[in-house]
Amino acid sequence: MAQESCAIILPQFIAVCVIGLTAVLRVQNGVVGSASEFDMDKLKSTLKQIVRDWSREGEAERDSCYKPVIDTVQRLFPPDHWSVT
């Protein structure tokens, strides 16, 4: 179940990160600049946290944090009634 959820969530999250990073790169006059070191560090930290959370080693913590949310979403939107694609 966790791997299936990760397969759904992770690509969407990465897309959001890319969109966010793209927005950071834009300046008011429309010229693209470079992201700050802080922005890049934050992005790297967030991606590392996702990998840790969804790894086998993070399973216990993930289950305690995310399982109630995932269970509620699956209860409200049963997979047999909704397409996940």
Distance bins in CASP14 RR format, pairs under 12 A and 6 or more apart:
PFRMAT RR
TARGET T0000
AUTHOR 0000-0000-0000
RMODE 2
METHOD distances of the structure
MODEL  1
1 7 0 0 0 0 0 1 0 0 0 0 0
1 8 0 0 0 0 0 1 0 0 0 0 0
1 54 0 0 0 0 0 1 0 0 0 0 0
1 59 0 0 0 0 0 1 0 0 0 0 0
1 62 0 0 0 0 0 1 0 0 0 0 0
1 63 0 0 0 0 1 0 0 0 0 0 0
1 66 0 0 0 0 0 1 0 0 0 0 0
1 67 0 0 0 0 1 0 0 0 0 0 0
1 70 1 0 0 1 0 0 0 0 0 0 0
1 71 0 0 0 0 1 0 0 0 0 0 0
1 73 0 0 0 0 0 1 0 0 0 0 0
1 74 0 0 0 0 1 0 0 0 0 0 0
1 79 0 0 0 0 0 1 0 0 0 0 0
2 8 0 0 0 0 0 1 0 0 0 0 0
2 9 0 0 0 0 0 1 0 0 0 0 0
2 10 0 0 0 0 0 1 0 0 0 0 0
2 53 0 0 0 0 1 0 0 0 0 0 0
2 54 1 0 0 1 0 0 0 0 0 0 0
2 55 0 0 0 0 1 0 0 0 0 0 0
2 56 0 0 0 0 1 0 0 0 0 0 0
2 58 0 0 0 0 1 0 0 0 0 0 0
2 59 1 0 0 1 0 0 0 0 0 0 0
2 60 0 0 0 0 0 1 0 0 0 0 0
2 61 0 0 0 0 0 1 0 0 0 0 0
2 62 1 0 0 1 0 0 0 0 0 0 0
2 63 1 0 0 1 0 0 0 0 0 0 0
2 65 0 0 0 0 0 1 0 0 0 0 0
2 66 0 0 0 0 1 0 0 0 0 0 0
2 67 0 0 0 0 1 0 0 0 0 0 0
2 70 0 0 0 0 1 0 0 0 0 0 0
2 71 0 0 0 0 0 1 0 0 0 0 0
3 9 0 0 0 0 0 1 0 0 0 0 0
3 10 0 0 0 0 0 1 0 0 0 0 0
3 54 0 0 0 0 1 0 0 0 0 0 0
3 55 0 0 0 0 0 1 0 0 0 0 0
3 56 0 0 0 0 0 1 0 0 0 0 0
3 59 0 0 0 0 0 1 0 0 0 0 0
3 62 0 0 0 0 0 1 0 0 0 0 0
4 10 0 0 0 0 0 1 0 0 0 0 0
4 54 0 0 0 0 0 1 0 0 0 0 0
4 70 0 0 0 0 1 0 0 0 0 0 0
4 74 0 0 0 0 0 1 0 0 0 0 0
4 79 0 0 0 0 1 0 0 0 0 0 0
4 84 0 0 0 0 1 0 0 0 0 0 0
5 11 0 0 0 0 0 1 0 0 0 0 0
5 12 0 0 0 0 0 1 0 0 0 0 0
5 13 0 0 0 0 0 1 0 0 0 0 0
5 53 0 0 0 0 0 1 0 0 0 0 0
5 54 0 0 0 0 1 0 0 0 0 0 0
5 62 0 0 0 0 1 0 0 0 0 0 0
5 63 0 0 0 0 0 1 0 0 0 0 0
5 66 1 0 0 1 0 0 0 0 0 0 0
5 67 0 0 0 0 1 0 0 0 0 0 0
5 69 0 0 0 0 1 0 0 0 0 0 0
5 70 1 0 1 0 0 0 0 0 0 0 0
5 71 0 0 0 0 0 1 0 0 0 0 0
5 73 0 0 0 0 1 0 0 0 0 0 0
5 74 0 0 0 0 1 0 0 0 0 0 0
5 79 0 0 0 0 0 1 0 0 0 0 0
5 84 0 0 0 0 1 0 0 0 0 0 0
6 12 0 0 0 0 0 1 0 0 0 0 0
6 13 0 0 0 0 1 0 0 0 0 0 0
6 14 0 0 0 0 0 1 0 0 0 0 0
6 50 0 0 0 0 1 0 0 0 0 0 0
6 51 0 0 0 0 1 0 0 0 0 0 0
6 53 0 0 0 0 1 0 0 0 0 0 0
6 54 1 0 1 0 0 0 0 0 0 0 0
6 55 0 0 0 0 1 0 0 0 0 0 0
6 56 0 0 0 0 0 1 0 0 0 0 0
6 58 0 0 0 0 0 1 0 0 0 0 0
6 59 0 0 0 0 0 1 0 0 0 0 0
6 62 0 0 0 0 1 0 0 0 0 0 0
6 66 0 0 0 0 1 0 0 0 0 0 0
6 70 0 0 0 0 0 1 0 0 0 0 0
7 13 0 0 0 0 0 1 0 0 0 0 0
7 14 0 0 0 0 0 1 0 0 0 0 0
7 54 0 0 0 0 1 0 0 0 0 0 0
7 84 0 0 0 0 1 0 0 0 0 0 0
7 85 0 0 0 0 0 1 0 0 0 0 0
8 54 0 0 0 0 0 1 0 0 0 0 0
8 70 0 0 0 0 0 1 0 0 0 0 0
8 73 0 0 0 0 0 1 0 0 0 0 0
8 74 0 0 0 0 0 1 0 0 0 0 0
8 77 0 0 0 0 0 1 0 0 0 0 0
8 79 0 0 0 0 0 1 0 0 0 0 0
8 82 0 0 0 0 0 1 0 0 0 0 0
8 83 0 0 0 0 0 1 0 0 0 0 0
8 84 1 0 1 0 0 0 0 0 0 0 0
8 85 0 0 0 0 1 0 0 0 0 0 0
9 15 0 0 0 0 0 1 0 0 0 0 0
9 16 0 0 0 0 0 1 0 0 0 0 0
9 50 0 0 0 0 1 0 0 0 0 0 0
9 53 0 0 0 0 0 1 0 0 0 0 0
9 54 0 0 0 0 1 0 0 0 0 0 0
9 62 0 0 0 0 0 1 0 0 0 0 0
9 66 0 0 0 0 1 0 0 0 0 0 0
9 69 0 0 0 0 0 1 0 0 0 0 0
9 70 0 0 0 0 1 0 0 0 0 0 0
9 73 0 0 0 0 0 1 0 0 0 0 0
9 84 0 0 0 0 0 1 0 0 0 0 0
10 16 0 0 0 0 0 1 0 0 0 0 0
10 17 0 0 0 0 0 1 0 0 0 0 0
10 46 0 0 0 0 0 1 0 0 0 0 0
10 47 0 0 0 0 1 0 0 0 0 0 0
10 50 1 0 0 1 0 0 0 0 0 0 0
10 51 0 0 0 0 1 0 0 0 0 0 0
10 53 0 0 0 0 0 1 0 0 0 0 0
10 54 1 0 0 1 0 0 0 0 0 0 0
10 55 0 0 0 0 0 1 0 0 0 0 0
11 17 0 0 0 0 0 1 0 0 0 0 0
11 18 0 0 0 0 0 1 0 0 0 0 0
11 50 0 0 0 0 0 1 0 0 0 0 0
11 84 0 0 0 0 0 1 0 0 0 0 0
11 85 0 0 0 0 0 1 0 0 0 0 0
12 18 0 0 0 0 0 1 0 0 0 0 0
12 19 0 0 0 0 0 1 0 0 0 0 0
12 50 0 0 0 0 0 1 0 0 0 0 0
12 84 0 0 0 0 0 1 0 0 0 0 0
12 85 0 0 0 0 0 1 0 0 0 0 0
13 19 0 0 0 0 0 1 0 0 0 0 0
13 20 0 0 0 0 0 1 0 0 0 0 0
13 43 0 0 0 0 0 1 0 0 0 0 0
13 46 0 0 0 0 1 0 0 0 0 0 0
13 47 0 0 0 0 1 0 0 0 0 0 0
13 49 0 0 0 0 0 1 0 0 0 0 0
13 50 1 0 0 1 0 0 0 0 0 0 0
13 51 0 0 0 0 0 1 0 0 0 0 0
13 53 0 0 0 0 0 1 0 0 0 0 0
13 54 0 0 0 0 0 1 0 0 0 0 0
14 20 0 0 0 0 0 1 0 0 0 0 0
14 21 0 0 0 0 0 1 0 0 0 0 0
14 43 0 0 0 0 0 1 0 0 0 0 0
14 46 0 0 0 0 0 1 0 0 0 0 0
14 47 1 0 0 1 0 0 0 0 0 0 0
14 50 0 0 0 0 1 0 0 0 0 0 0
14 51 0 0 0 0 0 1 0 0 0 0 0
15 21 0 0 0 0 0 1 0 0 0 0 0
15 22 0 0 0 0 0 1 0 0 0 0 0
16 22 0 0 0 0 0 1 0 0 0 0 0
16 23 0 0 0 0 0 1 0 0 0 0 0
16 43 0 0 0 0 0 1 0 0 0 0 0
16 46 0 0 0 0 0 1 0 0 0 0 0
16 47 0 0 0 0 0 1 0 0 0 0 0
16 50 0 0 0 0 0 1 0 0 0 0 0
17 23 0 0 0 0 0 1 0 0 0 0 0
17 24 0 0 0 0 0 1 0 0 0 0 0
17 35 0 0 0 0 0 1 0 0 0 0 0
17 39 0 0 0 0 0 1 0 0 0 0 0
17 40 0 0 0 0 0 1 0 0 0 0 0
17 42 0 0 0 0 1 0 0 0 0 0 0
17 43 1 0 1 0 0 0 0 0 0 0 0
17 44 0 0 0 0 0 1 0 0 0 0 0
17 45 0 0 0 0 0 1 0 0 0 0 0
17 46 1 0 0 1 0 0 0 0 0 0 0
17 47 1 0 0 1 0 0 0 0 0 0 0
17 49 0 0 0 0 0 1 0 0 0 0 0
17 50 0 0 0 0 1 0 0 0 0 0 0
18 24 0 0 0 0 0 1 0 0 0 0 0
18 25 0 0 0 0 0 1 0 0 0 0 0
18 35 0 0 0 0 0 1 0 0 0 0 0
18 43 0 0 0 0 1 0 0 0 0 0 0
18 47 0 0 0 0 0 1 0 0 0 0 0
19 25 0 0 0 0 0 1 0 0 0 0 0
19 26 0 0 0 0 0 1 0 0 0 0 0
19 43 0 0 0 0 0 1 0 0 0 0 0
20 26 0 0 0 0 1 0 0 0 0 0 0
20 35 0 0 0 0 1 0 0 0 0 0 0
20 39 0 0 0 0 1 0 0 0 0 0 0
20 42 0 0 0 0 0 1 0 0 0 0 0
20 43 0 0 0 0 1 0 0 0 0 0 0
20 46 0 0 0 0 0 1 0 0 0 0 0
21 32 0 0 0 0 0 1 0 0 0 0 0
21 33 0 0 0 0 0 1 0 0 0 0 0
21 34 0 0 0 0 0 1 0 0 0 0 0
21 35 1 0 0 1 0 0 0 0 0 0 0
21 36 0 0 0 0 0 1 0 0 0 0 0
21 39 1 0 0 1 0 0 0 0 0 0 0
21 40 0 0 0 0 1 0 0 0 0 0 0
21 42 0 0 0 0 1 0 0 0 0 0 0
21 43 1 0 0 1 0 0 0 0 0 0 0
21 44 0 0 0 0 0 1 0 0 0 0 0
21 46 0 0 0 0 0 1 0 0 0 0 0
21 47 0 0 0 0 0 1 0 0 0 0 0
22 30 0 0 0 0 0 1 0 0 0 0 0
22 32 0 0 0 0 1 0 0 0 0 0 0
22 33 0 0 0 0 0 1 0 0 0 0 0
22 35 0 0 0 0 1 0 0 0 0 0 0
22 39 0 0 0 0 0 1 0 0 0 0 0
22 43 0 0 0 0 0 1 0 0 0 0 0
23 30 0 0 0 0 0 1 0 0 0 0 0
23 32 0 0 0 0 0 1 0 0 0 0 0
23 33 0 0 0 0 0 1 0 0 0 0 0
23 35 0 0 0 0 0 1 0 0 0 0 0
23 39 0 0 0 0 0 1 0 0 0 0 0
24 32 0 0 0 0 0 1 0 0 0 0 0
24 33 0 0 0 0 1 0 0 0 0 0 0
24 34 0 0 0 0 1 0 0 0 0 0 0
24 35 1 0 1 0 0 0 0 0 0 0 0
24 36 1 0 0 1 0 0 0 0 0 0 0
24 37 0 0 0 0 0 1 0 0 0 0 0
24 38 0 0 0 0 1 0 0 0 0 0 0
24 39 1 0 1 0 0 0 0 0 0 0 0
24 40 0 0 0 0 1 0 0 0 0 0 0
24 42 0 0 0 0 1 0 0 0 0 0 0
24 43 0 0 0 0 1 0 0 0 0 0 0
25 31 0 0 0 0 1 0 0 0 0 0 0
25 32 1 0 1 0 0 0 0 0 0 0 0
25 33 1 0 1 0 0 0 0 0 0 0 0
25 34 1 0 0 1 0 0 0 0 0 0 0
25 35 1 0 1 0 0 0 0 0 0 0 0
25 36 0 0 0 0 1 0 0 0 0 0 0
25 39 0 0 0 0 1 0 0 0 0 0 0
25 40 0 0 0 0 0 1 0 0 0 0 0
25 43 0 0 0 0 0 1 0 0 0 0 0
26 32 1 0 0 1 0 0 0 0 0 0 0
26 33 1 0 0 1 0 0 0 0 0 0 0
26 34 0 0 0 0 0 1 0 0 0 0 0
26 35 0 0 0 0 0 1 0 0 0 0 0
27 33 1 0 0 1 0 0 0 0 0 0 0
27 34 0 0 0 0 0 1 0 0 0 0 0
27 35 0 0 0 0 0 1 0 0 0 0 0
27 36 0 0 0 0 0 1 0 0 0 0 0
33 39 0 0 0 0 0 1 0 0 0 0 0
34 40 0 0 0 0 1 0 0 0 0 0 0
35 41 0 0 0 0 1 0 0 0 0 0 0
35 42 0 0 0 0 1 0 0 0 0 0 0
35 43 1 0 0 1 0 0 0 0 0 0 0
35 44 0 0 0 0 0 1 0 0 0 0 0
36 42 0 0 0 0 1 0 0 0 0 0 0
36 43 0 0 0 0 0 1 0 0 0 0 0
37 43 0 0 0 0 0 1 0 0 0 0 0
37 44 0 0 0 0 0 1 0 0 0 0 0
38 44 0 0 0 0 0 1 0 0 0 0 0
38 45 0 0 0 0 0 1 0 0 0 0 0
39 45 0 0 0 0 0 1 0 0 0 0 0
39 46 0 0 0 0 0 1 0 0 0 0 0
40 46 0 0 0 0 0 1 0 0 0 0 0
40 47 0 0 0 0 0 1 0 0 0 0 0
41 47 0 0 0 0 0 1 0 0 0 0 0
41 48 0 0 0 0 0 1 0 0 0 0 0
42 48 0 0 0 0 0 1 0 0 0 0 0
42 49 0 0 0 0 0 1 0 0 0 0 0
43 49 0 0 0 0 0 1 0 0 0 0 0
43 50 0 0 0 0 0 1 0 0 0 0 0
44 50 0 0 0 0 0 1 0 0 0 0 0
44 51 0 0 0 0 0 1 0 0 0 0 0
45 51 0 0 0 0 0 1 0 0 0 0 0
45 52 0 0 0 0 0 1 0 0 0 0 0
46 52 0 0 0 0 0 1 0 0 0 0 0
46 53 0 0 0 0 0 1 0 0 0 0 0
47 53 0 0 0 0 0 1 0 0 0 0 0
47 54 0 0 0 0 0 1 0 0 0 0 0
48 54 0 0 0 0 0 1 0 0 0 0 0
48 55 0 0 0 0 0 1 0 0 0 0 0
49 55 0 0 0 0 0 1 0 0 0 0 0
49 58 0 0 0 0 0 1 0 0 0 0 0
49 61 0 0 0 0 0 1 0 0 0 0 0
49 62 0 0 0 0 0 1 0 0 0 0 0
49 65 0 0 0 0 0 1 0 0 0 0 0
50 58 0 0 0 0 0 1 0 0 0 0 0
50 62 0 0 0 0 0 1 0 0 0 0 0
50 66 0 0 0 0 0 1 0 0 0 0 0
51 57 0 0 0 0 0 1 0 0 0 0 0
51 58 0 0 0 0 1 0 0 0 0 0 0
51 62 0 0 0 0 0 1 0 0 0 0 0
52 58 1 0 0 1 0 0 0 0 0 0 0
52 59 0 0 0 0 0 1 0 0 0 0 0
52 61 0 0 0 0 1 0 0 0 0 0 0
52 62 0 0 0 0 1 0 0 0 0 0 0
52 65 0 0 0 0 0 1 0 0 0 0 0
53 59 0 0 0 0 1 0 0 0 0 0 0
53 60 0 0 0 0 0 1 0 0 0 0 0
53 61 1 0 0 1 0 0 0 0 0 0 0
53 62 1 0 1 0 0 0 0 0 0 0 0
53 63 0 0 0 0 0 1 0 0 0 0 0
53 64 0 0 0 0 0 1 0 0 0 0 0
53 65 1 0 0 1 0 0 0 0 0 0 0
53 66 1 0 0 1 0 0 0 0 0 0 0
53 67 0 0 0 0 0 1 0 0 0 0 0
54 61 0 0 0 0 0 1 0 0 0 0 0
54 62 1 0 0 1 0 0 0 0 0 0 0
54 63 0 0 0 0 0 1 0 0 0 0 0
54 65 0 0 0 0 0 1 0 0 0 0 0
54 66 0 0 0 0 1 0 0 0 0 0 0
54 70 0 0 0 0 0 1 0 0 0 0 0
55 61 0 0 0 0 0 1 0 0 0 0 0
55 62 0 0 0 0 1 0 0 0 0 0 0
56 62 0 0 0 0 1 0 0 0 0 0 0
56 63 0 0 0 0 0 1 0 0 0 0 0
58 64 0 0 0 0 1 0 0 0 0 0 0
58 65 0 0 0 0 1 0 0 0 0 0 0
58 66 0 0 0 0 0 1 0 0 0 0 0
59 65 0 0 0 0 0 1 0 0 0 0 0
59 66 0 0 0 0 0 1 0 0 0 0 0
59 67 0 0 0 0 0 1 0 0 0 0 0
60 66 0 0 0 0 0 1 0 0 0 0 0
60 67 0 0 0 0 0 1 0 0 0 0 0
61 67 0 0 0 0 0 1 0 0 0 0 0
62 68 0 0 0 0 0 1 0 0 0 0 0
62 69 0 0 0 0 0 1 0 0 0 0 0
62 70 0 0 0 0 1 0 0 0 0 0 0
63 69 0 0 0 0 0 1 0 0 0 0 0
63 70 0 0 0 0 1 0 0 0 0 0 0
63 71 0 0 0 0 0 1 0 0 0 0 0
64 70 0 0 0 0 0 1 0 0 0 0 0
66 72 0 0 0 0 0 1 0 0 0 0 0
66 73 0 0 0 0 0 1 0 0 0 0 0
66 74 0 0 0 0 0 1 0 0 0 0 0
67 73 0 0 0 0 0 1 0 0 0 0 0
67 74 0 0 0 0 0 1 0 0 0 0 0
68 74 0 0 0 0 0 1 0 0 0 0 0
68 75 0 0 0 0 0 1 0 0 0 0 0
69 75 0 0 0 0 0 1 0 0 0 0 0
69 76 0 0 0 0 0 1 0 0 0 0 0
70 76 0 0 0 0 0 1 0 0 0 0 0
70 77 0 0 0 0 0 1 0 0 0 0 0
70 79 0 0 0 0 0 1 0 0 0 0 0
71 77 0 0 0 0 0 1 0 0 0 0 0
71 78 0 0 0 0 0 1 0 0 0 0 0
72 78 0 0 0 0 0 1 0 0 0 0 0
73 79 0 0 0 0 0 1 0 0 0 0 0
73 82 0 0 0 0 0 1 0 0 0 0 0
73 84 0 0 0 0 0 1 0 0 0 0 0
74 80 0 0 0 0 0 1 0 0 0 0 0
74 81 0 0 0 0 0 1 0 0 0 0 0
74 82 0 0 0 0 1 0 0 0 0 0 0
74 84 0 0 0 0 0 1 0 0 0 0 0
75 81 0 0 0 0 0 1 0 0 0 0 0
75 82 0 0 0 0 0 1 0 0 0 0 0
76 82 0 0 0 0 1 0 0 0 0 0 0
77 83 0 0 0 0 0 1 0 0 0 0 0
77 84 0 0 0 0 1 0 0 0 0 0 0
78 84 0 0 0 0 0 1 0 0 0 0 0
79 85 0 0 0 0 0 1 0 0 0 0 0
END
